[in-house]
Amino acid sequence: MSTPTDDAHPHYTTPLHQTADALRTALRERGLDVPGLTVEQGRIALGDITVTTADRLARLLGAPVRRVERHLEEWPEARQVMRRLGAAFAAATGGGFLDLYFHHDCVRCDSDAALTLSPISLPEAQHLLSSLRPNARGYGAPTARTMRSIHARRSDD
């Protein structure tokens, strides 16, 4: 009689797959829906998420709370969410880069606005996972000083 571990494919027990599973669980535990999270070509693909989910992830990673002016799905607000998430991701991963692409809502296909998140490396995923785990300061969010440093570096570019 075999046990589940005997039947497990060795490919799915790699650090990359284990990290992807742990990251999926951590995001789900925080109420974040990231349905496209998969392992592809040696990286963890985060896939498409709603702008609201991106905003919540940015806040979990230490981004300041946004000022609500209009709906998040509109271009100016979505662009602001993209900047905040990119900076928070960089701070949480020690300088990692998250490429983001905004998809406007589509009347013809009846889909909401979304952001496509670029695939990330194993080290970036491990840092992101560490930032989402509870610790003495909350969820591992970077300090305000770290966020200011990231913003200062980006404005110098």
MDAnalysis code that builds the backbone (N, CA, C; Angstrom):
import MDAnalysis as mda
import numpy as np

u = mda.Universe.empty(471, n_residues=157, atom_resindex=np.repeat(np.arange(157), 3), trajectory=True)
u.add_TopologyAttr("name", ["N", "CA", "C"] * 157)
u.add_TopologyAttr("resid", np.arange(1, 158))
u.add_TopologyAttr("resname", ["MET", "SER", "THR", "PRO", "THR", "ASP", "ASP", "ALA", "HIS", "PRO", "HIS", "TYR", "THR", "THR", "PRO", "LEU", "HIS", "GLN", "THR", "ALA", "ASP", "ALA", "LEU", "ARG", "THR", "ALA", "LEU", "ARG", "GLU", "ARG", "GLY", "LEU", "ASP", "VAL", "PRO", "GLY", "LEU", "THR", "VAL", "GLU", "GLN", "GLY", "ARG", "ILE", "ALA", "LEU", "GLY", "ASP", "ILE", "THR", "VAL", "THR", "THR", "ALA", "ASP", "ARG", "LEU", "ALA", "ARG", "LEU", "LEU", "GLY", "ALA", "PRO", "VAL", "ARG", "ARG", "VAL", "GLU", "ARG", "HIS", "LEU", "GLU", "GLU", "TRP", "PRO", "GLU", "ALA", "ARG", "GLN", "VAL", "MET", "ARG", "ARG", "LEU", "GLY", "ALA", "ALA", "PHE", "ALA", "ALA", "ALA", "THR", "GLY", "GLY", "GLY", "PHE", "LEU", "ASP", "LEU", "TYR", "PHE", "HIS", "HIS", "ASP", "CYS", "VAL", "ARG", "CYS", "ASP", "SER", "ASP", "ALA", "ALA", "LEU", "THR", "LEU", "SER", "PRO", "ILE", "SER", "LEU", "PRO", "GLU", "ALA", "GLN", "HIS", "LEU", "LEU", "SER", "SER", "LEU", "ARG", "PRO", "ASN", "ALA", "ARG", "GLY", "TYR", "GLY", "ALA", "PRO", "THR", "ALA", "ARG", "THR", "MET", "ARG", "SER", "ILE", "HIS", "ALA", "ARG", "ARG", "SER", "ASP", "ASP"])
u.atoms.positions = np.array([
    [0.855, -1.189, 0.000],
    [0.000, 0.000, 0.000],
    [0.890, 1.237, 0.000],
    [0.594, 2.157, -0.889],
    [1.433, 3.348, -0.994],
    [0.833, 4.499, -0.188],
    [1.697, 5.380, 0.217],
    [1.267, 6.573, 0.942],
    [1.329, 7.750, -0.019],
    [0.667, 8.864, 0.300],
    [0.711, 10.033, -0.598],
    [2.119, 10.493, -0.922],
    [3.031, 10.388, 0.035],
    [4.392, 10.837, -0.245],
    [5.096, 9.900, -1.209],
    [4.725, 8.597, -1.209],
    [5.316, 7.663, -2.155],
    [4.884, 7.992, -3.581],
    [3.663, 8.491, -3.739],
    [3.122, 8.787, -5.052],
    [3.518, 10.180, -5.553],
    [4.104, 10.976, -4.706],
    [4.445, 12.352, -5.091],
    [5.522, 12.341, -6.159],
    [5.323, 13.150, -7.159],
    [6.315, 13.300, -8.226],
    [7.469, 14.128, -7.677],
    [8.721, 13.691, -7.870],
    [9.854, 14.438, -7.300],
    [9.936, 15.881, -7.791],
    [9.389, 16.149, -8.983],
    [9.421, 17.503, -9.536],
    [8.657, 18.488, -8.643],
    [7.607, 18.016, -7.993],
    [6.761, 18.900, -7.197],
    [7.257, 19.079, -5.763],
    [8.386, 18.485, -5.444],
    [8.949, 18.670, -4.106],
    [10.196, 19.540, -4.142],
    [10.416, 20.231, -5.243],
    [11.576, 21.112, -5.353],
    [11.345, 22.363, -4.499],
    [12.409, 23.047, -4.119],
    [12.240, 24.293, -3.364],
    [11.357, 25.310, -4.090],
    [11.440, 25.335, -5.419],
    [10.620, 26.265, -6.193],
    [9.133, 25.964, -6.015],
    [8.752, 24.705, -6.128],
    [7.354, 24.326, -5.966],
    [6.887, 24.477, -4.517],
    [7.754, 24.131, -3.582],
    [7.402, 24.286, -2.169],
    [7.186, 25.759, -1.826],
    [8.036, 26.624, -2.353],
    [7.889, 28.059, -2.107],
    [6.619, 28.586, -2.750],
    [6.320, 28.136, -3.972],
    [5.094, 28.564, -4.646],
    [3.866, 28.142, -3.835],
    [3.863, 26.920, -3.324],
    [2.734, 26.455, -2.505],
    [2.610, 27.271, -1.225],
    [3.741, 27.521, -0.578],
    [3.720, 28.305, 0.663],
    [3.263, 29.733, 0.401],
    [3.698, 30.302, -0.709],
    [3.304, 31.663, -1.074],
    [1.809, 31.720, -1.378],
    [1.304, 30.735, -2.114],
    [-0.127, 30.654, -2.419],
    [-0.938, 30.594, -1.118],
    [-0.479, 29.774, -0.176],
    [-1.168, 29.638, 1.112],
    [-1.116, 30.930, 1.909],
    [0.043, 31.559, 1.970],
    [0.191, 32.813, 2.722],
    [-0.705, 33.910, 2.156],
    [-0.767, 34.002, 0.841],
    [-1.626, 35.015, 0.217],
    [-3.096, 34.719, 0.492],
    [-3.472, 33.454, 0.383],
    [-4.859, 33.062, 0.637],
    [-5.242, 33.346, 2.098],
    [-4.332, 33.072, 3.032],
    [-4.601, 33.314, 4.456],
    [-4.832, 34.793, 4.743],
    [-4.298, 35.652, 3.912],
    [-4.480, 37.088, 4.089],
    [-5.607, 37.631, 3.221],
    [-6.390, 36.718, 2.643],
    [-7.559, 37.116, 1.874],
    [-7.253, 37.631, 0.482],
    [-6.075, 37.298, -0.037],
    [-5.679, 37.762, -1.367],
    [-5.864, 36.632, -2.383],
    [-6.603, 36.913, -3.421],
    [-6.878, 35.935, -4.458],
    [-5.874, 36.100, -5.589],
    [-4.996, 35.118, -5.729],
    [-3.980, 35.124, -6.780],
    [-4.121, 33.795, -7.539],
    [-5.173, 33.699, -8.376],
    [-5.477, 32.416, -9.019],
    [-4.453, 31.958, -10.040],
    [-3.658, 32.857, -10.577],
    [-2.702, 32.491, -11.623],
    [-1.328, 32.122, -11.119],
    [-1.147, 31.950, -9.808],
    [0.174, 31.647, -9.259],
    [0.574, 30.222, -9.653],
    [1.603, 30.112, -10.485],
    [2.095, 28.824, -10.957],
    [3.612, 28.862, -11.068],
    [4.186, 27.714, -11.310],
    [5.621, 27.619, -11.577],
    [5.792, 27.420, -13.071],
    [6.573, 28.311, -13.678],
    [6.813, 28.248, -15.116],
    [8.264, 28.578, -15.417],
    [8.929, 27.704, -16.108],
    [10.287, 27.925, -16.582],
    [11.243, 28.384, -15.485],
    [11.198, 27.741, -14.350],
    [12.134, 28.028, -13.269],
    [11.845, 29.289, -12.480],
    [10.659, 29.862, -12.654],
    [10.263, 31.068, -11.919],
    [8.838, 30.880, -11.413],
    [8.441, 31.719, -10.491],
    [7.072, 31.684, -9.984],
    [6.291, 32.787, -10.671],
    [5.322, 32.372, -11.470],
    [4.467, 33.314, -12.180],
    [3.313, 33.695, -11.269],
    [3.138, 34.980, -11.053],
    [2.071, 35.456, -10.176],
    [0.767, 35.671, -10.934],
    [0.840, 35.865, -12.233],
    [-0.360, 35.966, -13.055],
    [-1.105, 37.276, -12.908],
    [-2.407, 37.224, -13.194],
    [-3.269, 38.404, -13.147],
    [-3.988, 38.501, -11.809],
    [-4.058, 39.718, -11.280],
    [-4.822, 39.970, -10.058],
    [-5.628, 41.252, -10.251],
    [-6.649, 41.416, -9.451],
    [-7.434, 42.643, -9.534],
    [-6.619, 43.800, -8.973],
    [-7.006, 44.996, -9.339],
    [-6.317, 46.185, -8.835],
    [-6.523, 46.282, -7.326],
    [-7.685, 45.899, -6.846],
    [-7.959, 45.910, -5.407],
    [-7.029, 44.951, -4.673],
    [-6.829, 43.757, -5.222],
    [-5.911, 42.791, -4.609],
    [-4.489, 43.339, -4.613],
    [-4.083, 43.986, -5.703],
    [-2.749, 44.584, -5.779],
    [-2.578, 45.659, -4.711],
    [-3.617, 46.454, -4.502],
    [-3.572, 47.495, -3.483],
    [-3.433, 46.883, -2.093],
    [-4.173, 45.829, -1.823],
    [-4.091, 45.157, -0.518],
    [-2.718, 44.521, -0.313],
    [-2.169, 43.918, -1.360],
    [-0.830, 43.331, -1.261],
    [0.208, 44.415, -0.986],
    [0.102, 45.540, -1.661],
    [1.033, 46.647, -1.418],
    [0.980, 47.084, 0.039],
    [-0.230, 47.195, 0.592],
    [-0.362, 47.598, 2.004],
    [0.227, 46.547, 2.928],
    [0.020, 45.257, 2.635],
    [0.601, 44.196, 3.455],
    [2.125, 44.244, 3.442],
    [2.684, 44.705, 2.324],
    [4.141, 44.782, 2.209],
    [4.700, 46.103, 2.738],
    [3.835, 46.958, 3.265],
    [4.311, 48.171, 3.928],
    [4.064, 49.469, 3.195],
    [3.376, 49.433, 2.067],
    [3.078, 50.685, 1.357],
    [2.104, 51.513, 2.177],
    [2.210, 52.818, 2.105],
    [1.279, 53.666, 2.849],
    [-0.147, 53.512, 2.314],
    [-1.095, 53.778, 3.163],
    [-2.499, 53.712, 2.760],
    [-2.752, 54.800, 1.731],
    [-3.440, 54.446, 0.679],
    [-3.692, 55.402, -0.406],
    [-4.820, 56.354, -0.043],
    [-4.812, 57.500, -0.693],
    [-5.916, 58.444, -0.572],
    [-6.931, 58.116, -1.657],
    [-8.160, 57.882, -1.264],
    [-9.186, 57.516, -2.235],
    [-9.698, 58.769, -2.921],
    [-9.532, 58.819, -4.239],
    [-10.046, 59.936, -5.015],
    [-11.090, 59.447, -6.008],
    [-10.797, 58.356, -6.677],
    [-11.724, 57.751, -7.629],
    [-11.632, 56.240, -7.481],
    [-12.294, 55.521, -8.359],
    [-12.232, 54.062, -8.334],
    [-10.833, 53.580, -8.692],
    [-10.392, 52.528, -8.028],
    [-9.059, 51.985, -8.288],
    [-8.876, 51.502, -9.720],
    [-9.949, 51.084, -10.351],
    [-9.848, 50.516, -11.696],
    [-9.612, 51.567, -12.783],
    [-9.670, 52.832, -12.436],
    [-9.389, 53.884, -13.404],
    [-7.874, 54.055, -13.520],
    [-7.432, 54.470, -14.708],
    [-6.010, 54.509, -15.005],
    [-5.152, 55.281, -13.995],
    [-5.486, 56.506, -13.598],
    [-4.586, 57.217, -12.673],
    [-4.422, 56.489, -11.334],
    [-5.511, 55.941, -10.809],
    [-5.437, 55.241, -9.526],
    [-4.711, 53.911, -9.672],
    [-4.979, 53.194, -10.761],
    [-4.299, 51.920, -10.989],
    [-2.793, 52.137, -11.148],
    [-2.422, 53.209, -11.824],
    [-1.001, 53.530, -11.983],
    [-0.351, 53.800, -10.623],
    [-1.083, 54.485, -9.759],
    [-0.575, 54.747, -8.410],
    [-0.421, 53.440, -7.629],
    [-1.388, 52.538, -7.760],
    [-1.290, 51.229, -7.109],
    [-0.074, 50.477, -7.641],
    [0.144, 50.537, -8.939],
    [1.296, 49.864, -9.544],
    [2.613, 50.396, -8.972],
    [2.719, 51.708, -8.843],
    [3.938, 52.300, -8.265],
    [4.130, 51.852, -6.814],
    [3.044, 51.901, -6.052],
    [3.125, 51.528, -4.640],
    [3.507, 50.059, -4.480],
    [2.886, 49.180, -5.283],
    [3.198, 47.756, -5.196],
    [4.633, 47.496, -5.646],
    [5.075, 48.142, -6.709],
    [6.453, 47.966, -7.165],
    [7.468, 48.366, -6.107],
    [7.242, 49.491, -5.454],
    [8.153, 49.965, -4.406],
    [8.098, 49.064, -3.178],
    [6.900, 48.650, -2.795],
    [6.756, 47.767, -1.625],
    [7.397, 46.412, -1.904],
    [7.237, 45.905, -3.121],
    [7.856, 44.628, -3.495],
    [9.377, 44.750, -3.432],
    [9.911, 45.833, -3.966],
    [11.365, 46.044, -3.940],
    [11.884, 46.087, -2.506],
    [11.158, 46.773, -1.638],
    [11.582, 46.862, -0.240],
    [11.478, 45.501, 0.447],
    [10.427, 44.762, 0.170],
    [10.204, 43.467, 0.825],
    [11.183, 42.401, 0.346],
    [11.668, 42.532, -0.876],
    [12.544, 41.506, -1.449],
    [14.002, 41.936, -1.511],
    [14.317, 43.052, -0.915],
    [15.702, 43.518, -0.924],
    [16.147, 44.050, -2.272],
    [15.231, 44.658, -3.001],
    [15.581, 45.270, -4.278],
    [15.042, 44.544, -5.491],
    [14.200, 43.532, -5.287],
    [13.620, 42.799, -6.412],
    [12.744, 43.699, -7.275],
    [12.602, 43.308, -8.541],
    [11.811, 44.098, -9.478],
    [10.568, 43.313, -9.868],
    [9.423, 43.973, -9.805],
    [8.160, 43.374, -10.205],
    [7.614, 44.190, -11.362],
    [7.589, 43.582, -12.536],
    [7.055, 44.256, -13.707],
    [5.539, 44.114, -13.682],
    [4.833, 45.213, -13.902],
    [3.374, 45.225, -13.828],
    [2.789, 45.766, -15.122],
    [1.689, 45.156, -15.555],
    [0.999, 45.628, -16.746],
    [-0.479, 45.785, -16.415],
    [-1.052, 46.938, -16.731],
    [-2.451, 47.236, -16.423],
    [-3.353, 46.881, -17.599],
    [-4.409, 46.121, -17.309],
    [-5.439, 45.789, -18.297],
    [-6.703, 46.545, -17.899],
    [-7.152, 47.456, -18.746],
    [-8.387, 48.188, -18.467],
    [-9.569, 47.225, -18.445],
    [-10.642, 47.641, -17.787],
    [-11.848, 46.815, -17.832],
    [-12.354, 46.786, -19.267],
    [-12.993, 45.712, -19.611],
    [-13.405, 45.515, -20.995],
    [-14.911, 45.291, -21.054],
    [-15.606, 46.194, -21.712],
    [-17.050, 46.086, -21.845],
    [-17.411, 44.911, -22.743],
    [-16.637, 44.700, -23.818],
    [-16.954, 43.620, -24.758],
    [-16.818, 42.241, -24.140],
    [-15.753, 42.015, -23.372],
    [-15.559, 40.676, -22.801],
    [-16.038, 40.589, -21.358],
    [-16.596, 41.675, -20.843],
    [-17.181, 41.709, -19.503],
    [-16.184, 41.283, -18.414],
    [-14.967, 41.803, -18.489],
    [-13.989, 41.503, -17.449],
    [-13.563, 42.795, -16.765],
    [-13.223, 42.662, -15.492],
    [-12.800, 43.812, -14.704],
    [-11.349, 44.168, -15.010],
    [-10.964, 45.361, -14.608],
    [-9.570, 45.781, -14.746],
    [-8.688, 44.848, -13.923],
    [-7.489, 44.602, -14.417],
    [-6.572, 43.698, -13.730],
    [-5.135, 44.141, -13.968],
    [-4.256, 43.620, -13.136],
    [-2.819, 43.828, -13.299],
    [-2.171, 42.478, -13.549],
    [-1.288, 42.422, -14.522],
    [-0.475, 41.230, -14.730],
    [0.837, 41.464, -14.009],
    [1.202, 40.514, -13.151],
    [2.451, 40.593, -12.394],
    [3.473, 39.690, -13.064],
    [4.676, 40.170, -13.209],
    [5.719, 39.390, -13.866],
    [6.133, 38.192, -13.010],
    [6.700, 37.173, -13.646],
    [7.254, 36.052, -12.873],
    [8.408, 36.542, -12.002],
    [8.590, 35.887, -10.870],
    [9.658, 36.266, -9.945],
    [10.562, 35.060, -9.697],
    [11.781, 35.346, -9.304],
    [12.764, 34.291, -9.047],
    [12.483, 33.629, -7.701],
    [13.120, 32.497, -7.474],
    [12.977, 31.791, -6.203],
    [13.411, 32.672, -5.027],
    [14.583, 33.329, -5.082],
    [14.959, 34.187, -3.952],
    [13.958, 35.320, -3.694],
    [13.440, 35.928, -4.773],
    [12.440, 36.989, -4.598],
    [11.180, 36.429, -3.949],
    [10.753, 35.250, -4.380],
    [9.560, 34.624, -3.804],
    [9.782, 34.289, -2.329],
    [10.981, 33.823, -1.984],
    [11.279, 33.500, -0.589],
    [11.276, 34.761, 0.276],
    [11.824, 35.856, -0.240],
    [11.788, 37.131, 0.489],
    [10.352, 37.627, 0.637],
    [9.582, 37.515, -0.431],
    [8.181, 37.927, -0.383],
    [7.427, 37.100, 0.650],
    [7.656, 35.813, 0.659],
    [7.014, 34.932, 1.640],
    [7.403, 35.322, 3.060],
    [8.670, 35.610, 3.280],
    [9.126, 36.044, 4.614],
    [8.445, 37.345, 5.024],
    [8.224, 38.228, 4.076],
    [7.569, 39.500, 4.372],
    [6.101, 39.321, 4.725],
    [5.506, 38.246, 4.253],
    [4.093, 37.992, 4.541],
    [3.879, 37.182, 5.817],
    [4.942, 36.613, 6.345],
    [4.822, 35.812, 7.579],
    [4.786, 36.734, 8.785],
    [3.977, 36.375, 9.773],
    [3.917, 37.203, 10.993],
    [5.268, 37.228, 11.709],
    [5.573, 38.386, 12.251],
    [6.759, 38.519, 13.102],
    [6.484, 39.622, 14.124],
    [7.489, 40.051, 14.816],
    [7.302, 41.029, 15.889],
    [6.765, 42.368, 15.389],
    [7.037, 42.722, 14.125],
    [6.600, 44.019, 13.603],
    [5.316, 43.926, 12.788],
    [4.636, 42.820, 12.838],
    [3.425, 42.687, 12.031],
    [3.638, 41.633, 10.974],
    [3.507, 41.955, 9.718],
    [3.660, 40.994, 8.633],
    [4.960, 41.163, 7.889],
    [5.994, 41.586, 8.570],
    [7.280, 41.700, 7.919],
    [7.379, 42.899, 6.993],
    [6.455, 43.815, 7.149],
    [6.445, 44.985, 6.281],
    [7.708, 45.805, 6.495],
    [8.249, 46.351, 5.419],
    [9.430, 47.189, 5.555],
    [9.112, 48.452, 6.356],
    [10.115, 48.998, 6.949],
    [9.930, 50.209, 7.730],
    [9.680, 51.399, 6.817],
    [9.157, 52.464, 7.382],
    [8.927, 53.692, 6.612],
    [10.247, 54.209, 6.056],
    [11.315, 54.045, 6.809],
    [12.631, 54.497, 6.357],
    [13.058, 53.739, 5.097],
    [12.830, 52.423, 5.079],
    [13.168, 51.622, 3.908],
    [12.351, 52.065, 2.705],
    [11.059, 52.314, 2.906],
    [10.198, 52.752, 1.808],
    [10.654, 54.104, 1.269],
    [11.041, 55.043, 2.150],
    [11.527, 56.342, 1.697],
    [12.806, 56.178, 0.876],
    [13.667, 55.265, 1.306],
    [14.908, 55.014, 0.586],
    [14.630, 54.479, -0.813],
    [13.693, 53.554, -0.936],
    [13.324, 52.998, -2.240],
    [12.763, 54.089, -3.138],
    [11.844, 54.909, -2.593],
    [11.247, 55.989, -3.379],
    [12.309, 56.991, -3.813],
    [13.268, 57.304, -2.941],
    [14.321, 58.256, -3.273],
    [15.194, 57.718, -4.404],
    [15.526, 56.424, -4.366],
    [16.334, 55.827, -5.417],
    [15.607, 55.860, -6.751],
    [14.308, 55.591, -6.733],
    [13.544, 55.575, -7.984],
    [13.375, 56.972, -8.552],
    [13.259, 57.978, -7.704],
    [13.096, 59.342, -8.229],
    [14.411, 59.886, -8.769],
    [15.535, 59.335, -8.315],
    [16.839, 59.749, -8.831],
    [17.093, 59.206, -10.224],
    [16.422, 58.115, -10.596],
    [16.637, 57.475, -11.907],
    [16.123, 58.296, -13.048],
])
